[in-house]
Amino acid sequence: MEQAQGQDDLVEYGFRRVIITITAVLCALLEIVDTTIVNVALTNMRGSLGATLTDVAWVITAYAIANVIVIPMTSWLSQQFGRRNYFAVSIIIFTVASFLCGNATNIWELVAFRFIQGLGGGALLVTAQTIITESYPIAKRGMAQAIYGMGVIVGPTLGPPLGGYLVDNFSWPYIFYINIPLGIIATLLTLSFVRSPKYGEKLKSNQVDWYGIILLATFIGSLQFVLEHGQQDDWFNNSTIVILSVMSLFGFILFIWRQLVYKYPIVNLSVLKDGNLRIGTVMSFILGFGLYGSTLIIPIYTQSILGWTATDAGLLLIPGSITTAFMMPIIGNLIQKGVPQGYMVGSGFLVFFIFTYMMRDAMTPDTGVEHLYWSLILRGVGLGLLFVPITTLSLSTLSGKNIGEGAAFTGMMRQLGGSFGIAIITTFITRFSQEHRVNLVANLNGSKFQVQERIQQLQQGFMSKGFTTNEALKKAYQALDYSVMKQSTVLSYMDIFSYLGIMFLCCIPIVFFIKKGKNKVNPADAMH
């Protein structure tokens, strides 16, 4: 297996390259849209499947767990089965599981099919990235990452408005059925156009690292469960969370040990000796934290505090996504011209810091679209400055099949960053809200003139609607309590944005640890 011969082996030109790019971006989009499209349909699913809120949360958890387990193994699986076959089979699994999800008759059937869908979907992301990277000549790889990045960044924001539209106008199974025609097209295009690199020997079944696979699934699966369910189950006061946290920790230690001593590891950890990849994985984690974390807060805030519909909440994020998509090719071009990625990443973190502070200032119980619009466009600029430079930077000093392995690490860390972000943010929203509520109630002293006046006004208002004096007084207290609750939630969102801003600001110095790599990424024959 000559490394050199693989260098330009898979580079495509003209029409073939366009088709391969469209196929790969379509698959990445399918996977990512499906991560967020479900969020707006949960209420409808609960109704029609007769499930509790905790049960229905498993629809998201099962998919995320399967995703995160499969991502680190994609490089190895591609080598075992040939990349084209592995990619095509993953699309087929994803598509068939989508059909089964739409036809599920109870919540646990749906959860099981979502898990299978996640196993198919996890492979699509990283493999699509490698296929795109390899189809472009080395000089154009910054641009290749930019095209892939458009799909990855626009995906999470397309999910909620599309899901909202389908749920409002049809019914929830259609959020899964929409994948079927796209999956069939993607499968046919993959089989017709995508090529596999030449690999060395395949492993015999007795050489496969089965223990490694089991330990990886234990460590990541338990961790993902703890992150998704920690807040609602009261963290370490819950025995299940404690047991799974311990399993995750021991699974992690044993997994690392197994990968270091076994001759045919399932995840090649030696690739992390590369300094830039190490920095890239840390930054991917932070990017996931900021991307998924802020994508979570904004729809919740607009729906629960401002009373918007699901579709409106989703549409609010679209201008920012368009900004990112517009930025991507420009950034790809700058990288090609040799502008150091470190500068862009530093600027991206700074822009994110400004975005969090603008959001913090804009938050009130009755903010309008115009107050959020520019800060979300700024978020789009920040994501553009972070995504492509972090991805190309992580892979910039790798070569050969290490590129596929590096891409799997950054993909996994981005997903885990998102899970950590969502878990930590939901926990703090609850804690901060309680704290602010206590402080606000302490100030609502019944003997204060303003408080008495406010209660009297509210009471008069309710009496004018025909309530008795006592009923009106009770309703006045309820209304006051509701506005305290609303105010304390808004204050907790403001706190979250402040802390996110500080986190992004603290990330800027990491940029100084970057080694100068080959600026034009050389993902040679990234045997994935």
Rosetta blueprint (number, residue, H / E / L):
1 M L
2 E L
3 Q H
4 A H
5 Q H
6 G H
7 Q H
8 D L
9 D L
10 L L
11 V L
12 E L
13 Y L
14 G H
15 F H
16 R H
17 R H
18 V H
19 I H
20 I H
21 T H
22 I H
23 T H
24 A H
25 V H
26 L H
27 C H
28 A H
29 L H
30 L H
31 E H
32 I H
33 V H
34 D H
35 T H
36 T H
37 I H
38 V H
39 N H
40 V H
41 A H
42 L H
43 T H
44 N H
45 M H
46 R H
47 G H
48 S H
49 L H
50 G L
51 A L
52 T L
53 L H
54 T H
55 D H
56 V H
57 A H
58 W H
59 V H
60 I H
61 T H
62 A H
63 Y H
64 A H
65 I H
66 A H
67 N H
68 V H
69 I H
70 V H
71 I H
72 P H
73 M H
74 T H
75 S H
76 W H
77 L H
78 S H
79 Q H
80 Q H
81 F H
82 G L
83 R H
84 R H
85 N H
86 Y H
87 F H
88 A H
89 V H
90 S H
91 I H
92 I H
93 I H
94 F H
95 T H
96 V H
97 A H
98 S H
99 F H
100 L H
101 C H
102 G H
103 N L
104 A L
105 T L
106 N L
107 I H
108 W H
109 E H
110 L H
111 V H
112 A H
113 F H
114 R H
115 F H
116 I H
117 Q H
118 G H
119 L H
120 G H
121 G H
122 G H
123 A H
124 L H
125 L H
126 V H
127 T H
128 A H
129 Q H
130 T H
131 I H
132 I H
133 T H
134 E H
135 S H
136 Y L
137 P L
138 I H
139 A H
140 K H
141 R H
142 G H
143 M H
144 A H
145 Q H
146 A H
147 I H
148 Y H
149 G H
150 M H
151 G H
152 V H
153 I H
154 V H
155 G H
156 P H
157 T H
158 L H
159 G H
160 P H
161 P H
162 L H
163 G H
164 G H
165 Y H
166 L H
167 V H
168 D H
169 N H
170 F L
171 S L
172 W L
173 P L
174 Y H
175 I H
176 F H
177 Y H
178 I L
179 N H
180 I H
181 P H
182 L H
183 G H
184 I H
185 I H
186 A H
187 T H
188 L H
189 L H
190 T H
191 L H
192 S H
193 F H
194 V L
195 R L
196 S L
197 P L
198 K L
199 Y L
200 G L
201 E L
202 K L
203 L L
204 K L
205 S H
206 N H
207 Q H
208 V L
209 D L
210 W H
211 Y H
212 G H
213 I H
214 I H
215 L H
216 L H
217 A H
218 T H
219 F H
220 I H
221 G H
222 S H
223 L H
224 Q H
225 F H
226 V H
227 L H
228 E H
229 H H
230 G L
231 Q L
232 Q L
233 D L
234 D L
235 W H
236 F H
237 N H
238 N L
239 S H
240 T H
241 I H
242 V H
243 I H
244 L H
245 S H
246 V H
247 M H
248 S H
249 L H
250 F H
251 G H
252 F H
253 I H
254 L H
255 F H
256 I H
257 W H
258 R H
259 Q H
260 L H
261 V H
262 Y L
263 K L
264 Y L
265 P L
266 I L
267 V L
268 N L
269 L H
270 S H
271 V H
272 L H
273 K H
274 D L
275 G H
276 N H
277 L H
278 R H
279 I H
280 G H
281 T H
282 V H
283 M H
284 S H
285 F H
286 I H
287 L H
288 G H
289 F H
290 G H
291 L H
292 Y H
293 G H
294 S H
295 T H
296 L H
297 I H
298 I H
299 P H
300 I H
301 Y H
302 T H
303 Q H
304 S H
305 I H
306 L L
307 G L
308 W L
309 T L
310 A H
311 T H
312 D H
313 A H
314 G H
315 L H
316 L H
317 L L
318 I H
319 P H
320 G H
321 S H
322 I H
323 T H
324 T H
325 A H
326 F H
327 M H
328 M H
329 P H
330 I H
331 I H
332 G H
333 N H
334 L H
335 I H
336 Q H
337 K L
338 G L
339 V L
340 P L
341 Q H
342 G H
343 Y H
344 M H
345 V H
346 G H
347 S H
348 G H
349 F H
350 L H
351 V H
352 F H
353 F H
354 I H
355 F H
356 T H
357 Y H
358 M H
359 M H
360 R H
361 D H
362 A H
363 M L
364 T L
365 P L
366 D L
367 T L
368 G L
369 V H
370 E H
371 H H
372 L H
373 Y H
374 W H
375 S H
376 L H
377 I H
378 L H
379 R H
380 G H
381 V H
382 G H
383 L H
384 G H
385 L H
386 L H
387 F H
388 V H
389 P H
390 I H
391 T H
392 T H
393 L H
394 S H
395 L H
396 S L
397 T L
398 L L
399 S L
400 G L
401 K L
402 N H
403 I H
404 G H
405 E H
406 G H
407 A H
408 A H
409 F H
410 T H
411 G H
412 M H
413 M H
414 R H
415 Q H
416 L H
417 G H
418 G H
419 S H
420 F H
421 G H
422 I H
423 A H
424 I H
425 I H
426 T H
427 T H
428 F H
429 I H
430 T H
431 R H
432 F H
433 S H
434 Q H
435 E H
436 H H
437 R H
438 V H
439 N H
440 L H
441 V H
442 A H
443 N H
444 L L
445 N L
446 G L
447 S L
448 K L
449 F H
450 Q H
451 V H
452 Q H
453 E H
454 R H
455 I H
456 Q H
457 Q H
458 L H
459 Q H
460 Q H
461 G H
462 F H
463 M H
464 S H
465 K L
466 G L
467 F L
468 T L
469 T H
470 N H
471 E H
472 A H
473 L H
474 K H
475 K H
476 A H
477 Y H
478 Q H
479 A H
480 L H
481 D H
482 Y H
483 S H
484 V H
485 M H
486 K H
487 Q H
488 S H
489 T H
490 V H
491 L H
492 S H
493 Y H
494 M H
495 D H
496 I H
497 F H
498 S H
499 Y H
500 L H
501 G H
502 I H
503 M H
504 F H
505 L H
506 C H
507 C H
508 I H
509 P H
510 I H
511 V H
512 F H
513 F H
514 I L
515 K L
516 K L
517 G L
518 K L
519 N L
520 K L
521 V L
522 N L
523 P L
524 A L
525 D L
526 A L
527 M L
528 H L
